[in-house]
Each structure stands twice: as structure tokens, then as C-alpha cells.
Amino acid sequence: MAYRAEDDYDYLFKVVLIGDSGVGKSNLLSRFTRNEFSLESKSTIGVEFATRSIRVDDKVVKAQIWDTAGQERYRAITSAYYRGAVGALVVYDVTRHVTFENVERWLKELRDHTDANIVMMLVGNKADLRHLRAVSVEDAKGFAERESTFFMETSALESMNVESAFTEVLTQIYRVVSKKALDIGDDPAAPPRGQTINVGGKDDVSAVKKSGCCSS
């Protein structure tokens, strides 16, 4: 298959990483987008994002993944940070039970700021630290089921399940969006081909590029 240009994609999805400070959000982001891991843990100041494209079915899905500081003092960024997000990874550290307890608060904030259709995954990171485990898989699974979120344990250090977690979220978003596109297929009010349509209800960075449009 011919190489596709960096900006050649069928879908663009905004995915946010949330959770307490120090749970490994930045390393999950760098592992997935650049296959890098830094042992020198430094707090993210404000917001950063990175992108990576994957293939789902026969479509190219470009993920724009946003990473924020988990510290309380940066909470003012929330509404802009969440705007347009169609997926979220809610991250805790399997060795620090308090970060798991705080997931409930993060989920509430997420639901307050995003579209009801957002795809959420609970992520227990640092699963390589088996001897320090403080949160059992069973507890996390049970919580995820009650909250109707996906669940996966990851290790950004060992590169375990990082790819799977992001890919699963992006694939599920794609399923939601393509179903929506089918649902509005016969709708006379649907936008004409060649126009960008928004996926969420808010000012949306996540968009579907309809075939028939060409960028100049």
C-alpha cells in the first residue's frame, strides 16, 4: 500500500488522559505516540498533546491525545481541555490506592464536561510493580462494570497493553461514530458530502472528514 501523508486521515478523534498526578499519564502518551518512556518523572505543566494514526477497518483514524497535569492547581483548564473529547483514559496507579479512590471524582468531572457518548476506559497503570500492588484487578473490574467503562491494566515501562488500551478506545469511538453516520444517512438535514461534521455536541476538534473533499 502506498504511504499516506501525515495529514491524510479519515477520522480525527480527541482523547483525553485524566487522573491524579504521578500515575503515569505522560508516559502512557509518549509510549503510544513515540514509543518512549522516561524514568525521570516530571510533572506536566498545563496541557500537552500528541498525535498518532492507526488503522481501524479500512479507515485511518488519527488520535489527538491530550495530557494534563493531575494537580489541583491546574483545574481551571477543565472545560477547554474536555471540549470536543470523544474518548478518555481515566488512569490510576495500581500501587497507590488513593489514586484509584479518586477515579470516581475524575469520572464525575468527565461526565460533567463531555458528551454522553464519550468512550471511557479505566486504566490501572504501573502493573509491572507486582510486589507493590495495592489495587486488585477484581476491585477495578467490578468498579469499571458498575460505571460502564472499559478496563485494562497497563505498564508504560514494559510497554504492556498501552497499544491495546488506546487502540480499543479509538476502535470503540469509531464504532459509535460510524453508527451515528449510518443513523443520519437518510436524514435530509445531514451535511452534504465534502463538509466536515462534528461528532460531539460541543465545539468539536474531533471531526469526520467526508470523502469527496480535497484539501488545497
Secondary structure in CASP SS format (residue, H / E / C, confidence):
PFRMAT SS
TARGET T0000
AUTHOR 0000-0000-0000
METHOD secondary structure of the structure
MODEL  1
M C 1.00
A C 1.00
Y C 1.00
R C 1.00
A C 1.00
E C 1.00
D C 1.00
D C 1.00
Y C 1.00
D C 1.00
Y E 1.00
L E 1.00
F E 1.00
K E 1.00
V E 1.00
V E 1.00
L E 1.00
I E 1.00
G C 1.00
D C 1.00
S C 1.00
G C 1.00
V C 1.00
G C 1.00
K H 1.00
S H 1.00
N H 1.00
L H 1.00
L H 1.00
S H 1.00
R H 1.00
F H 1.00
T H 1.00
R H 1.00
N C 1.00
E C 1.00
F C 1.00
S C 1.00
L C 1.00
E C 1.00
S C 1.00
K C 1.00
S C 1.00
T C 1.00
I C 1.00
G C 1.00
V E 1.00
E E 1.00
F E 1.00
A E 1.00
T E 1.00
R E 1.00
S E 1.00
I E 1.00
R E 1.00
V E 1.00
D C 1.00
D C 1.00
K E 1.00
V E 1.00
V E 1.00
K E 1.00
A E 1.00
Q E 1.00
I E 1.00
W E 1.00
D E 1.00
T E 1.00
A C 1.00
G C 1.00
Q C 1.00
E H 1.00
R H 1.00
Y H 1.00
R H 1.00
A H 1.00
I H 1.00
T H 1.00
S H 1.00
A H 1.00
Y H 1.00
Y H 1.00
R C 1.00
G C 1.00
A E 1.00
V E 1.00
G E 1.00
A E 1.00
L E 1.00
V E 1.00
V E 1.00
Y E 1.00
D E 1.00
V C 1.00
T C 1.00
R C 1.00
H H 1.00
V H 1.00
T H 1.00
F H 1.00
E H 1.00
N C 1.00
V H 1.00
E H 1.00
R H 1.00
W H 1.00
L H 1.00
K H 1.00
E H 1.00
L H 1.00
R H 1.00
D H 1.00
H H 1.00
T C 1.00
D C 1.00
A C 1.00
N C 1.00
I C 1.00
V E 1.00
M E 1.00
M E 1.00
L E 1.00
V E 1.00
G E 1.00
N E 1.00
K C 1.00
A C 1.00
D C 1.00
L C 1.00
R H 1.00
H H 1.00
L H 1.00
R C 1.00
A C 1.00
V C 1.00
S C 1.00
V H 1.00
E H 1.00
D H 1.00
A H 1.00
K H 1.00
G H 1.00
F H 1.00
A H 1.00
E H 1.00
R H 1.00
E H 1.00
S C 1.00
T C 1.00
F E 1.00
F E 1.00
M E 1.00
E E 1.00
T C 1.00
S E 1.00
A C 1.00
L C 1.00
E C 1.00
S C 1.00
M E 1.00
N C 1.00
V H 1.00
E H 1.00
S H 1.00
A H 1.00
F H 1.00
T H 1.00
E H 1.00
V H 1.00
L H 1.00
T H 1.00
Q H 1.00
I H 1.00
Y H 1.00
R H 1.00
V H 1.00
V H 1.00
S H 1.00
K H 1.00
K H 1.00
A H 1.00
L H 1.00
D H 1.00
I C 1.00
G C 1.00
D C 1.00
D C 1.00
P C 1.00
A C 1.00
A C 1.00
P C 1.00
P C 1.00
R C 1.00
G C 1.00
Q C 1.00
T C 1.00
I E 1.00
N E 1.00
V C 1.00
G C 1.00
G C 1.00
K C 1.00
D C 1.00
D C 1.00
V C 1.00
S C 1.00
A E 1.00
V E 1.00
K C 1.00
K C 1.00
S C 1.00
G C 1.00
C C 1.00
C C 1.00
S C 1.00
S C 1.00
END
